Amino acid sequence: MHNDRDITLDVLRVLAAFAVVVLHVSAKLVVQSPSVSDGMWWYGNVADSASRWCVPVFVMISGALLLGRCKVSPGAFYKRRFGRLLVPVLAWSIFYLAWDTVRGEELTVRYTIASLLDGGAYYHMWYLYMAVGLYALTPLLSQGVANASPGKLVALAASVFCFSIPVAMRQALIGGSRAPFVMQSVLYVGYYVLGYAIVRSGAWHGKPGWRVWGAFYVVSVTATAGTTAWLLPGLGTRSWQVAYNYLNPVVVLMSLSVFAGVRAASAHVPERCRSPVLWRKASDLAFGTYLVHPFWFDVVRLGNRKAALTSTWWGLPAFVIGVFVLSASSAFVIRRVPVLQRVV
């Protein structure tokens, strides 16, 4: 890996933060009118399908940055990483539990404790808990991949997917209780290693071309949206738990296409147009944007009294842009307040 900051990872982090907002806004359309004969449902379904790569790409970015760079002792690594993650986990869990009470939800002591332990304080907080598990595995994984060739790294990632995909698909199909999100992190090791493998291998930077990856992306989005519609009559709401699953093989291909495609496309961007400082500053806001966006999603939705933002064709992009701008702006302000910097 290069010692210099990789601008493509900054670009991917910003795009992934935006895609998360697209996913959650479009999911509202999918849930509120689950019928394949409804044009608005298809609108939400396609938008949701097209953004399913967001979380896997976040995991791939983390793998690219952390694997192979864990040069310190496991104790030092844990102290630094867990110290940086613990504050956001606790702060935002408390914030969203308090937000639930403001919205009229009745919180019991048992529910509150379970939420703080299992990542259920709000629907997006699971990612932080899953990241805890990945960080716990990082020193061990780093030793295993340090001297591996790119081909062996890809083979390792593929082997993990051969385990995690059937587990995730079975879980989505039969439902029931699942392991805590920290334990679920094992299922995402394939993405973690794959991100490192792609960045480690210079051949992936320009080949195959971005057009090929773009074609894979279009095919995977089409397959995801079509599978969701096909499964909906028989599985009902579980159809999107299966088709939208981050470990659905088609979503794996979609995530790979976005990650590798952006890196391939960057090889064709003129040096004068790269603006590394701008992307770095925007990338620094991505984590905060992810953490705060459900709050603004709720605020905008509560203010959407005539449902124009979820019942019109122009509503979805307006909703997405509004939530993203408010969230990024909030992250920018929070980062400027010394006492709050650690929460983002």
Secondary structure as GFF3:
##gff-version 3
##sequence-region A 1 344
A	DSSP	alpha_helix	7	32	.	.	.	ID=ss1
A	DSSP	alpha_helix	39	50	.	.	.	ID=ss2
A	DSSP	alpha_helix	54	66	.	.	.	ID=ss3
A	DSSP	alpha_helix	74	102	.	.	.	ID=ss4
A	DSSP	alpha_helix	109	118	.	.	.	ID=ss5
A	DSSP	alpha_helix	126	145	.	.	.	ID=ss6
A	DSSP	alpha_helix	150	174	.	.	.	ID=ss7
A	DSSP	alpha_helix	181	184	.	.	.	ID=ss8
A	DSSP	three_ten_helix	185	188	.	.	.	ID=ss9
A	DSSP	alpha_helix	189	200	.	.	.	ID=ss10
A	DSSP	three_ten_helix	202	205	.	.	.	ID=ss11
A	DSSP	alpha_helix	210	235	.	.	.	ID=ss12
A	DSSP	alpha_helix	238	243	.	.	.	ID=ss13
A	DSSP	alpha_helix	249	266	.	.	.	ID=ss14
A	DSSP	three_ten_helix	271	273	.	.	.	ID=ss15
A	DSSP	alpha_helix	276	284	.	.	.	ID=ss16
A	DSSP	alpha_helix	286	302	.	.	.	ID=ss17
A	DSSP	alpha_helix	308	311	.	.	.	ID=ss18
A	DSSP	alpha_helix	315	335	.	.	.	ID=ss19
A	DSSP	three_ten_helix	338	343	.	.	.	ID=ss20
###
